[in-house]
Amino acid sequence: MANTEQKIVHNDDKNKSDIGELSGKTVLIVGTSGPGLHFLWKILQDLNIKVILVDPLEENHGRRFVEVFIQYNYLEDYVHRYENHANTILRLLGDRKAQLSACISFDEKTIHLTAILCQKLGLVGIDPDAARTSQSKQLTYEALKDGLDTSKYSPLSFRIENVSDIVNTKGLLFPAILKPECGSNSEGITEVTSVDDCVSKYTKLQGAFGKDWNVKGFSNAMVLMEYLPGISHHIEIVLFHGALLIALVSDMGPKLPGVFADTTTCFPTCLSERLKGEIIKAAFDCCRKIGLDNGVYNVEMKLTNAGFKMIEINTRPGCYRRCAVFKTTNSIDLHVTNVLIKCGIKPELQGENMNYAVGCFLYSFAHKRQLRDPIVQRKIIKLQQQNQLIYFERCKIAECEKPFPK
């Protein structure tokens, strides 16, 4: 992702003073992060935040950066034992409970458990009911339909728990979209062209992913919804006591055919000022409707002929790649901002954008040969050194042998 200015913008004095208030705080983190957030543990350590990590795996990449590590398998019978797991974690914390300033998670599957822990500890967090709603795309759509100001953003959708549900989708036109109710990272999303095609793909996806979704603590139910044309827009919403502090809007380019993976992105949005204002209001209203009031949230919407429509709400900062761009263009670290809010500290945010950033996603099946070229590698390094390029490798190019999943 390239930016038009060579100089990276640094945090101003207000940001630094706010961040300084985190020094010495103790934060409970439930679950280690994904590969994209490996860098975050070092940031927390550098901020002198004392981290207590609870994770099922004895060996994980966050452990060496934390003050206390508690190994506990909260994934066992996860869906039906939220309360039991929360009470066990509290017991394992012992007297450390009194030291906690915040409880957070970077992991989708621990959002509900984290919400329950926050409630029991009296810390700033998401209401458990709101956490459950946000984890389910269908519950999110249903909650929005129930609001006068938000019903227009909810697409036509149906929960699919078995093949017979597919034929009872009154008013749905094909082509349509079939996707996991609680999935992430575009996994299992597919276009269906008829009832028969939907039945076939539903059966295939259940065989390929259904068991894995249950293991992750998610239902294996799916959502069948209207096809929404157009490009996606991501809105990063920062809320403090229900008030909107800032919203950052990015545009996403066309998806890869058949797999709904991103290809390009740009920030700030190319929407007109009017449409930008409308999408920010829509995202804010939808977050408040499902009960979100303190934190950094990611909202994905599309602009259709019928106006803006909701794709999903994530109760966490958006993709780590976009977060890196915001840190460069706006001097805003959304992950640190989220920690500030969860600690009850109102962040002072710099809204002015000094740069324009555009980016593309490179995939091993299409770009592996070029990225392995030594000349290309040297050029990438040079552009990084000149602060003209933000470059992430999700995995080492030499190890990318598998084609993109279909």
Secondary structure by P-SEA (a helix, b strand, c coil): ccccccccccccaaaaaaaaaaccbbbbbcccccccccaaaaaaaaaccbbbbbbccccccccccccbbbbbcccccccccaaaaaaaaaaaaccccccccccccccccaaaaaaaaaaaaccccccaaaaaaaacaaaaaaaaaacccccccccbbbbbccaaaaaacccccccbbbbbcccccccbbbbbccaaaaaaaaaaaaaccaaaaaaaccccbbbbbccccbbbbbbbbbbccccccbbbbbbbccccccccccccccccccccaaaaaaaaaaaaaaaaaacccbbbbbbbbbbccccccccccccccccaaaaaaaaaaccccaaaaaaaaaacccccccccccbbbbbbbbbccccccccccaaaaaaaaaaaaacccccccccccccccccccc
